[in-house]
Every structure is written in C-alpha cells, then in structure tokens.
Amino acid sequence: MTHWQAGRYLSLIGITILFLIQGFGIFRLPVLDRFESVVYDFKVLRTAPDSKDPRIIIVDIDEKSLARLGPWPWPRDRLASLVDTLFDHYRIGVLGLDLVFPNADSGSGLASLESLAKGPLSQDSAFLNQFLKLRPSLDTDRIFSQSLRDRPVILGFNFRQTAVPGAANVGKLPQAVITLRELGYDDINSVNAFGYMSNIAEVQDATSSAGFLDTPTIDPDGVVRRTPLLQVYAGSLYQSLSLGIIRAILGDPPLTLGVRSRERDKGNETDLEWVSLGPHKIRVDAKGSIFVPYRGAKGSFPYYSVIDILERTPEKKDLDAAIVLIGSSVGAGMRPLLATPVQSGLPSVEFHANIISGMLDGTFKNLPESSPWPECLLIAVIGAMVIFVFPWIAWPWRLLAASLLVFVMLMINIYVWKRWDLYFPLAPSLTLLLLLCLVDWVVEVFGISRKRNRMVAILGKKTPIELIDKTIRSGGSFATKGGQTEVTVIMCTIRDFSRISKELDATELVAWVRCFLKPLTEIVYQYLGNFEYCDGELFVAYWGGPVEDPKHGSNAMSALMAMKARLEMLEDELQMRGWPLIRCDFAIQSGTVTYGVIESDFRNDLMIFGEPTHQVKRLVNLTGCYSVPILAGEKTKTLVPQMVFRELDRILSEGSDEAFSIYAPVGFRNQVTPEMRSRLESFHKAIAQFRNREWDLAEQGLKNLLQKDPEDRLYEIYLARIAEFRKNPPPSHWNGSCQPPKFQRVSL
C-alpha cells in the first residue's frame, strides 16, 4: 500500500467516524443542520397534499373587513356579534381565536364616563341616571365575555421564552392542563416559559379553555418547522391552541403524558415521548414538539371574510359543525406572518389550522423510536462502500454508483415519509457521500499525479504520454522493481550503415539518420508503442509492456507496415538531396519478457529481457537468407489474425533443440488477391509434404509454383533441400527444421 493510498483510507475513515459521532448527537455540525433543513423543506413541499381541508374554516380579519369596519382593534361588542353569528346562525362546532385581549376595551368610552361619574359629575343625578342606563351597552368586555360563555371557545395567549428582569406579566393565565407534581416529576425536558401575555380576567374567565399561540421552536434560519404542544411555566404544563381545540372536539378528555428518563452528562433527565387524549396518542420529541404537518401554502383551508360572516353571506352548510379559527391573513397588528417550508409569509391562523388538520388525520411526521441508529447505520454503510468498494471500480462507474445511491436514498426516505410518517434525517448521509467522493477524488487525483509523474520519469522518453494517461485512467500501473508481461518487439537494421557513415560527413550523417529516425519514432508513438533503442544502424521498439496493451500484436504489425510505407515515400527526398537510399530489414516477434527499472544515481531506465528479444535479433539477420524484407515469429502470426502470412521455414532456437516457424507477412486480408491466396495454399501444402518426407509430391508442387513465379528464391531453396535429403535422408526424429539458407540481399 502506497503512502497516498494509506492517506486515502485514513482520511475517509476519519470523516466517517466524525459523521457517526455527529449522528449519535455527541456534538452537532451547524452546517449539517442547515442542510437538513433544506432537505426537510424539499420533502415537505414535494409531499404536501396541496388541497383544501373543508373541516377547518378560517374567518379572516382581512383588508376587506378592515376597510369596512375600521382599523384594528375593533370594539369587543362587534367581536361578540361575530361569535354569536358563528354559533347561532351557522352552528359551528368549535371556535378558536388566534387573538389575544390583554387590555380592556377603551373604544366604547366607558372608562372615561366612569371617571366622570366618580369625579366632576358625581353629584349630577341626570348624568348618573343616563349613565346607568347606557353602561350595559358600553361594557363591551362584558358583552364579549357573555358571547363566549358556555360555548366551545378556545382563547389564545402568548408565552415569553426569555427571562427579562422586571418584566411584568399581562392578563390572567388559563387553568393549566396538568402540574409537574401531578405527574410525579420535579422537572421535565420541555419548552420552558418565563412570562406571559394573556387575556384580561373578564374575558379569560368566560371560557374554560385557552392555548398558547407563540412558536418558540423557530429554527436558526427563522423557519417554523416544529412547534410544542405543551409548555412549562411555574411548574405547570399549558396546552397550545391547536391541542385545546382538539380536546374540545373530543369532549375534553383527560390529558396523559408519556415520559422517559435518560441519563445525561448532567444527570438523569425526563423527556416527553407522547401526549395522549383518551385513545388518541400523539408522539412528540424530547421537548414535547411535533413537526408541523403543512398541507401547502396559504389557501389550504377555506377563508371567509369577517364582514361576510357578519352579513351572513356564506351558506350555512359551508360552516355547519365546522372548526372555525378567527385570525388575520394580513397581520394587521395582531399575529405576525410566519416563515414556513411552504411559504415565507404564512398567516399564523393557518399555521394553527395545519396542526389541527394533522391531528385529525394523524399525519404527524415522527422520528423513529430507534433514532439515531438508522441514520448512523446508513452513514456506516455509505462509508464502507466508498472506502472499500469504490477503489475497485473506475471513476465513471463510481459516479454512477454514487448517483444511484443518492436516488435510492431519496426514494426510500420519501416512501417511509409518506407511507409510515417517519422522518429520517437525510442531509448527513448525503453530505457524507458527497464529501467522501470529493475527498476520494482529490486524494486519487493526487495519487494519480504522483503515479503519472513517476511513470513519465521512467517511460516518458520511450512511451507515448497518451498511453501512460490511458493506463492510469484505467487503473493500471507497472511494478518498477520488475515483472513479466507479453510484448511484441520490432527490430529494424539499416543496411550498409558502416559504409554510409564513412561516405557522409558528420553533419550530413546526422541529418540522414534524422530523416528516417523521426518518422519511425512518430509511427511508434502513433500506434502506442515504446521506443527502446536506436544507434543509427539499429532501431528497436516494442508494444504491450510494461503498460498493458491487449492489442500489442496488431498495433505493432500496423506500425511496421506504416514504417515500411513511410520509408518508401522518403526515396524521392533522399535522391533529391543526393543522399544514399535507406534500405532496411525488419523483424517482429511476440512473447513473454521480464522488465525492470535499472536505477542509478544519474538516471532511471526501463529495460526488457527475454526470448522474444533474442529471437527478433536472429530473425532480422535472416531476412536476406529468405529474400524477404520482413520476418515474423510464430507467436506474432497468432496475435495478428487480420494479416495473411506466408510460412517460410522452421528453424531451431539457439542453444536448444526446440524448433519454431518463421513467417513473412503478405498483406492484410482485404489486400490479398485470390491468386495470391491460391499460391500460398499450394506452397503451404508443398512444405507440409516436405516435412512428411513426401519428396515427390512436394517436389512436383514446388516446380509448378516455380514455373508461375521463377523469381521466387524460396522454391529453389526447398527443391535443393529435397535433392539433398534424397541423398542424405534426415534422422527418424527429424522435426521438420532446417538450417537457414545462405544469405542473399533483397530490395525493400
């Protein structure tokens, strides 16, 4: 394992462990919480019903009503008329008020008249008599209170979540739902309030129920995603407006709480687990909060303007037995608009309507009871996949696998969200996958860069950069300490180089060598070969090692034919300059070689050793013996099926009794004519008869071929061998091999 590979494993494992620690809640990463909020909002938007719930009606203090009835606050007797109309005319089921009345109504002038009656006009009997007659109609708080009495009305009030020294509480708190003493606990892990602003006593005492309106669990980005059903103040628990309305619908059942003790650093803490209303159970988080089940943006519930209700414009059936909430969609100095996942300015009254709708349908999203284990398990699986599986697959497939994993996680997460109302945090897993892939890519790019620089330093002058890059992209490499691989070697010798080097001066000789060496080297690189050696007289290149090339035989043969054609094209230029023509002998052989980097203080060089290098040297020296410009080994013939070969002879390996066949390439299959194929088949048949000692048949076949092509020296060579073997038969163990014929030059 290399240093960069070890660094990769350590980096990825460290990041995974960090996310696991975060998943278990030992510490929190704010950026993950922010990302999780974005993912949560996306799921809410994509899965919200986006339909109206006719069970809950919103009576809206809208611009139309404010324009007709005047600015807020309105006289309480007008609100009393609204309440009476809703119950007496429309016969609604339950009424909730997203409003608070912390001060007495001063709009009727009652306070001023009372001040006069007790002061300057206290002795004016006419004034006092008239005041006593008018007083009942001016006491709008009493009128409003009377309209609330003995009706299922749930008022609203606000808690204060910060302790402000000297801050006074306003109004009268409603009766608590339950006390901590009744629960048997000194404290529970819930949202705690430090003060309140409630309704005046006269209004508050008119009803038996009220609920808080505030949203103390606003996230750091200002969006309301959760809200508590209960808050603790002065050792007692108080319900939210929505919980109070549901209790009123169910007949005000007793409220029971499920709690669980947890061992924390500061000691044991008691967390809320669920809130039960008779047979109905609502799961909550440790703080007694729920995820708000938003149905959609504003308009998910029917809206009716206050002025329309007072004028009795809507039909009775539209509001019959409905749950009605009174509030304002425009704020109007009452309740602020809320930032939510579905809308940046959702009316507070519709916020409560969403919670009530979710309670009726039981569609609250809940964290799994085993939380945080599912999240941590997914983190561990993602980490293991990236760390231990990704190194075995190429980068395009890694990206595909990562994309597929993201898609599967999203689909499963949304499915359990919709099917079982379970909320599994997804941002940590997505972030981990993205971060691991990014780190993996950065580390791999660094490692590949080092590997590439190392390979270029060793192979750069011999091997095309394109081949090195291709090998690295495919994950390949080579062992610098040594290894074995299959290659195809080409050797080219320049005829009469010693004589030519004496005829040309130094400048001309260098230019003459450059004239053929440059195009030959370009062809080697063009066909992804490795330039090995050139001393002017001898040119060596090979394919297939140490950088793997599964088509090394075909690439080498194509390069050889291109070299031969290129040298023929140089003849006109050489004649024009008055330089000697270039005449070459080529040999090509394939086989397994040993390679290794020879290191010294001055340079590193890659060398190959093996039987193919020895055989190709022998073959290039035998081209003149068979009057051919190119000789190929038997292994190369097997590797290049697209080339037609002519078998020339079978000779013994040097220092061995093992024989091998040698061939001459005739041309690519699409270039060989039927006549040429017929001659080749006849010749191969004749030498097969020759090796089977069928002298007469072989002789007859060769003579027929010689008549058709009297200039082919190879026929004469075999006819001479037949004549010799008739006089001196070969031994019984003869394997068909012969001594190469005498050397004879051949033109390119």
N, C-alpha and C positions, 0 to 999 in steps of 0.2 A: 504494500500500500504506500503510495507516494505521500509527500507532505501535504499537498493540496487536497488529496482525497481524504486524508485524516482530518484536515481542517474543515472540509465539507461536512463530514459526519458530525464532528463536534459542534459546528455552527447550527446545523439543522436540529440535532438532538437538544441543544440548549434552548433554541427558540420554542420547540415543542414543550419542553418542561416548563418554560415561562408561561405558556398559554394554559398548561394544565394547572399551574398554581393559581393563575387568574381565574380559571374555571371553577376551582374549589372555593373561591371567594377569599383567599388569604390576602390578596390585595386586588385592586381594580385598576385597569388601564382606562383613563377617561376617553381616549380616542376610540377604544372598542365600544364603550357605552354610547358614544355619539354615533358610531357606525350602526350599532344595533338599533338605535332609534330610527335611523333612516330605513333600515330593513323592515323594522316593525311597521313604520308608516306605509311602506310599499305594500306589505301584506294586507294591512287594513284597507287601503284604497282599492286593491285588486279583488278583495273578497267581500267588501261591504255589499249588503243586499241592494242598496240604491233604489229602494222602493218605499212608498209611504205606509206608515202603520196607522190605520184609522182608529185604533183603540185609544190613542192618546191625542188630545186636541190642545192646541196652543192658542190661547186668547191673547192677542198681541197688542201691546201698547205701541202702536206703530205711528209713522208720520201722519197718516190719515187721521187717526184718533187724536193725536196731539194738535193737529191743525183745527179740528172741530171742537175739541173740549178744552183746549188751552194747554200750556206747558205743565210738566210735572213739577211738584206733586199736585195731585188732584184732591179736591175735598173728599173726606172719608165717606160722606153720605153718597157720593157718586160711586165709590167702590162698593158700598153696601148695596146700592141699586144693581150693580153688576153681579154681585154674589147672589142676590135674590133672583135675578133673571135667570142665572145659570141653573139654580136649584129648582125654582118654582115653575119656570116656563119650559126650560129644556130638560129638566130632570136628569142632570148629570149624576155620575156615580161618586166621584171623589174630586176634590179641588185642592190643588197645591199652589202656593204663592211663591214665586221667585222674587219676592219683595220683602223689605224689612221696614218696620214702622217704629223707629227708635224715639221719635218725638211726638208730642201731642199735636193735633191738627190746629194750626193757628189761622187757617184761611177763613174760618167762619166768623171771626171777631169775638168769639165767646170770652176769651181771656181778657180782652180789653173791656168788654161790658162788665165782667165780674169785677175788674179793678175799679170801674166807676161806681158799681153798686156798693163796694166796700169803702169807697173813698168819697169824692166830692158829692156824689148823688145818693149817698146812703140815707138821706132824710127825705128824698123826693119820692113820695108814695106812688105818684103816677108812673114814674120811670120804673120803680121796682115792680109794680103790678104788671107793666108791659113786659119787663124783662123775664119775669117768672113764666109768662105765657109763651114767650119766644124761646126760652132756654132749651127745652127738649129738642126743638128743631135745629138749634145751633150746636148742640153737643154731638158733633159728627163722629167723635171717637166712640161714644156710646152707641150711636146708630150703627156704626160699622161693627162694633162688638156684638150687637144684637143679631146682625145678619150672619155672624159666624157661629153663634151659639147653637149647640145640638145638631150640628151638621158635620159631615166628614171633611173637615178642612184642615190642612197641614200648613202651618205658617213657616216662614223662613227666618233664619238669624245667621249671624256670622261669628266665627271664632277668630281670635288673633293668635298667630303662631310664634310671635316674638315677645319676649318679656321686656316691656317698656316701663322703666321706673316712673312711678307717679301717674301712669295712665289709668283712667277710671273706666270701669265697665259701664255700659249703657243699656238700659232696659232691664227686663226680667227674663231670666233663663227659664225654659220649659222644664218639666219634670224629666229627670234622667231616665234612660232606659233601664239601667242596672248599675249598681255600685260595685267597686272592686271588692269591697268587704263581702257583698253577697256572693261574689264569685269565689271568694276564699283566697284572694291574692292581694299582696300589698301594692304590686305594680305589674303592668304588662307592657310588652314591647309594641306600643301603638303610637299613633299620631297624638301628640300632647298639645293642648291649647293653653295659652297664658292669659287670656282675656276674651271678652265677647262684646258684641253689639247686637242686642236683641230688641224685641218689641216692647212698647210701653205695657205696663202691667194690665191695664184695662183690656187691651187687645189680646195680650198673651193669655190671660185667664179665660177668655171666651172660648178657647179651644183646648182640647186635652192633648194635642199633639203638635209638634213642630220639629223641623230638621234643619241642620246647618246647610248653608249654600256655598260656602267657600271651598276652594280646591287647593289644599295645602301641599299636595304632592306634585306640583308642577316640576317638570324636568328642567335641567340646566339650560336647555335651549328655548325655554319658555312655552313648550308644548305640553298640553294636558293629555297624558296617556293613561294615567291611573287616578283613582280617587278613593279616599277612605269611606267605608260605610259607617264607621264609628270613630269618634274622637274622645280622648280622655281629658276631663277638666275637673280639678279639685276632687280627685278620687272617684269620679263617676263617669259613665260612658253615655255619650249622646249620639243620636242617630242622624243620618243625613236626610235631606228632604225626600230623596227617592226611596230610601228604606222606609221612611214614615208613611209614604203613600202606599207602598206595597203592603205594609202591615194593616193599613186601613182597609185595603181591598180584601185582605184575608180575614177580616174581622178582629184585628188587633190581637193576634196570637202572642203568647209569651215568647220572649227572645232568649235563646240559649246560645252559648258560645263554646266552640271547641278550641282548646289551647294545648300547647305542647311546650314542655320545658327543654331548653337547650343549654348545654354547657359552653360558656364563652370564656374569653380571657378574663373578664371582669367578674366572673361568677355565673351562676345559673340565671337565665332569662326566660321569660314566659312569652311565647309567640302565639298570636292568633292563627287558627287554621281554618275555621269555618264559622259562619253565622247561620243559625237555624231559626226559621219561622214556622213553627209547627212541623209538618212533614217536609217542608221545603228547606234545602240546605244550600248555602252559597259558600263556595270555597274562596278564601281570601289569602293574601300573602301575610308575611310575618307582622306587617304594620296594619293589618286589617283593611288593606286596599284591594281593589279589583281593577282589571283592565276595562276601560270604558268600551262597551260594545257599540261603536258608532255604526249607524245604518247608512250614513252618507253625509253629503253636505247639507246646508240649510235647505229646508223643504222636505225633509224625510217624514214630516208629520203635518197634518192639516193645520193651516193657520186661519184664524178668523180675527178680524179687527174688532177692538173693543166697541167702537162706535156701531159696528154691525150687530154685535150681540145686544147692545142696549136698545137698538132699533128693531131687534128681533128679525133681522133679515134672513139668517140661515134657517134651513128647515129643522124642525125638532128632531127628526130621525138621525140627523147628522151628529148630534151631540147626545143623544139618548143613552144614559148609563155609561157615558164615556169618562175617561180620566182626563181632567182638564187642568192645565197649568196656565197661570197668568204671569206674564213677563213681557219683556220688551226685546224686539229683534233689532232695535237701533240703539240700545244702551240708554239714551235719553236721561243720563244722570242717575240711572238706577244700578243695574248689574252690568259689568264690563263684558265686551265680546271676548271670547276665548280662542287662543291659538290651539288647534287640534290637528291630528293627522289628516282629517278630511277637508278642513277649511281653516284658513288663517284667522277668520273672524266669525266664529260660530256663536250664536246667541246663547247666553247662559241658560235660558229656559229650555232650549232644545237640547243642550247638554244633559240636563236632568231627564228629559224625555227619553233620550237614548238609553240611559241607565235603567229607567223603569221598563222600557221595552225589552231590554236584555234580561231583566229579572223575570218578566212574564214568560219569555221564551226559553230561559235557561241557557243563554248563548254566551256566557262569560268565558273568556279565554283564561286558562289556568296553567300555571307552571306544573310540570309533572311532580308527583309525590316523591319520586326518586331524585329530583333535582338536587345537585348538579351532575349526577352520574351520566345521564345520556349525553350531555354536552361534552363532558370530559372523555367519554368513550369515543365519540366522534372525532375529537381532537387527536386522541391516541391513534385511531385508525388512519386519519389523514397523515399524521406524522410518519407512521410506519410505512405507508405507501410511498410517500415522497422520498424517504430516506433509503428504503431497502428495495423498492420495486423500480422506481424511475431510473436509477443508474443502468438498468438492463435494457431500456428501450430508448430509441432515438428521440431527439427533441421534438420533431413534428408530432410523433405519437404521444409524447409526454403532454404537449399542449392539448391534443385531442382528448387524452385521458383526463386531464385536469378540467377541461370544459365539460366533459361528460359527467364528471363527479359533481361539479357545481350544479349542473342541470338536475341530476338525480337528487341532490340535497334539497334544492328548491322545491322540486315536485313532492318529495316525501314530507318536507316541512309544511308546505301549503296543504297537503292532503290531511295530515293529522290536525292541522289548524282548523280546517273546515269540517272534517268528519268527527273528530273527538274533542274539539275545542281545546286542544293542548298547544301551549306556546313553548316552543323550544328555541332558545337564543341561537341565531344563525350567524351573526356577524363574527364571533370569534373563530368559527370554523372556516368561513370564507376568507377572513383576513389571514388566518394561519396558512391556508392553502396558497393564497396569493403571495404571502411573504416567503414561504418555503420555496415556491417555484422561482421567485425572484432571486433569493439567496443562492439557490441551486444553480440558476443560470449564471449569476455573477461569478460564483466560485468555479463553475465549469469553464466559463469563458477565460478566466484567469489561468486555469489549469491547461486549457487547450492552447492558449497563447504561449505558455511555457513549453508545452509539448511541441508546438509548431516551431518555436524558435530553436529548440533542441534538434528537431528533425532537419530544419533548414540549415543549421550549422553543420550537420553531418552530411546531409544529402543534397543541400541546395545547389551545389555545382554539378551534380550528377543527375538529379531527379527533377522533373518539372514541378514548379510550385503548385500548379493545378492538381497534380496527382497527390502531393502532400496534403493539400487542403481537402481533397476528396476523401482521402484516407482518414483524416482527423474528423471530418463531418460524420463519417460512418462509424466512428468509434474505434477505428483501427490504430495500430501502432506497430512498433517492432522492438525486439529486445536488443539493446545496444551491446549487451555482454555476449551475444551470439545466439544463433538459432538456425533452423533449417527451413527452406522454402523451395518451391518449384519455380524455375525460371526458364526462359528461352534466351539463348545467347546468340548474338550475331557478331561475326568477325569478318573484317574486310582487310585485305592486303593490297597495297599499291605495287604493281609490277614495276620492276626496274627502278625502284626508288633510289638505290645507291648510285646508279649511273646518272639519273636525272639530277640528283643533288650535286653532282660534280660538274654538270653542264651549265647549271644556273648559278648566278651569283647569289649572295645571301639575301638581298632584298627581293629578287625575283623568286627565289625558292620559298620564302615566307609567304609571298603573295600567291604563289601557285598552290601551296598547301592550304592557305586560307580559302582559296577558290572552291575547293571541294569539301573542306572540313566544315565550313559554316553551314552550307545547305544540308549536309549529312546530319549535323547536330540538331538543326531545326526540325528535320524529319523525325529524329528520335524523340524529341520533346513533343512534337505534334501528335505522335502515336503513343504518348505516355510511357516512354521508355527511359532508361537510366543510361547516361553517358558514362562509360567506365574508363576508357583509356585511348590515347592517340599519341603516336610518336612520329607522325608524318607518314610512315610506311604501314603502320598497323592501326586499325580503328576497331574498337570493341564497344558494344552496347548490349544491354540486357533488359528483359521485361519480366515483371512478376515478383520481384523481390528487391529489398526487403518489404516494400509497400505492396500489399496484396493486389493482384490483378488477375481475376479469374479468366480473362481473355488474353493472357500474355502471349500464347502461341499465335493467335490470329492477328493481334496487334503487331507483333514482331514481323510476321510474314508480310503484312500490308506495308510496314515501314521498309522492309527490304526491297520489295518491288518498287516502292516510291523512290528509294535511293538509286536503284538501277536506272529508272527512267530519268531521274534528275541528272545523273552523270552523263547520260547520252545527250541531254539538252545542253550540256556545257561544252560540247565539242566545237561548235561554231565560235564561241567566245575564245577558247584556247587557241584555235587556229588563227583567229584574227590578231591575237597578241603574240603569235609566234612561239607559243609555249608547247611543250610536249602534251600529247593527249593522255588522258587518265584512263588506264586500264586496270581493272580491279578483279579480284577473286573473292567471292562471298561464301560463307558457310553459316549454317544455322542449326542449332541443336537445343533440345529441351531436356530437363531432368532436375533432380533434387540437388541443391547445393547447400553448403554451410556458409553463413555470412557472419560477420562480426566487425565491430568498430575497433580499429587499431589506433589507440590513443598514445600521444606523446606530449612532451612539454610544448611542442611547436605547432602541432596540428592533429586533428582527428580525421581519420579516413575510413570509409567503409570498403571492405573487400569481400569477394565471394570466392569460394573454393569448391571443387567437386569434379566429378566425372564429366559433366557437360562441358566445362571449360577446357578440359584436356581433349575431349573428342572434337570440339569445334576447331581447335588448333590443328588437329590432324586432318580434319575434313578440308579446311581452307588450303592446305598444302596438296590435297589430292585432286583439286578441280582440274588442273592441267592434265592429270592422268586419264580423265574420262572426257576431256574436251568439252567441258561444261563450265559456265561462269559461276554457277551456284550449286552447292551441295547441301543436302538437308539430312538430318538424322531421323531415325525411325519414330522416336517419340514426338518430334515436331509434326511429322506426317499425321499422326493420330490426333493431334491437337488442332489441326487446320483442315477440317473436312471440306471447306469450300474451295480448297486448292486441289488441282489434279497433279499427281506426282508420277514420275517415271522411276521405277526401281532400277538402279544401276548395277549394284553389286552387293555382295555380302562379304565383309572383311572381319578379321579378328581384332578384338580390343588389344591394345598394347599391354604386354605382360600378363595376358590371360588367354585361355582357350575359348572364351565366350565370343560368339560371332554376332554382329549386328549389321542390319541392312542400311544402305545409303541410297538417297534419292535425289532426283533433280526436279524442281518444280517446273511444270509445263505451263501452267496458267490457271486462272480462276475458272471454275466450271462453266460459267457463262461465256468464256472466251475460247474454249476448246471446241474445235470443229468435229463433226462425226468422223471424218477421215483420220484425224489425229487420234481420236478415241480407238478407232479400229486398229491402227498401228500399235498403240500402246497395249491393247489386249493381246495382239499377236505376239508382241515382244515378251510380255509377262508370261504368256503361255510357253514360249520357247525357253526362257530361263528356268521355268518350273520343270520342264522336261529335262533341261540340262542338269539340274540338281537331283533329279530322279535317275540320272545315268542313262537316260533315253537319248543317246547321242545322235542317232539317225534322225529321229523326229525333230530334235532341237536344231540339228544342222539344216534340215530342209526348211524349217520355219525361218531361220536366220538368213538363209540365202535368198528366200523370197523377199524378205524385208530389205536386204542389201540391194537387190535389183531395183526396188522402188526408190531407195534413198542411198545411193552409192557413197555419199559423203559422210554418212554416219559411221564414225570410227568404232562405236561400241559393238556393232555387229561383227566387225572384223576381229575384235578382241575375243568375243565368245567363240567364233569359229576357230581361232587359233588355239583356244583352250580345249575345245573338243578334239582337235587334232592331237594335242599333247596328251590328253587323258586316254586317247585310244592307244597311244604308245605306252604310256605310264599311268595306268588306272589309279585313281585316288584310293586311300585306305578305306576299309569297311566302315569305320566310324566317321567318315567324312560328313561334315555338317553343311556342305554347300559353299563354304567360304573359300576365297581365293586371294592370292597376292594381288595388290593393285597393279595395273599395267604400268608401262614406262611413261614417264612424264612427257607431256606434249602441250604446248601453249594453245590457247584458244582465244579468239577475239571476244570482246564484251558483247 
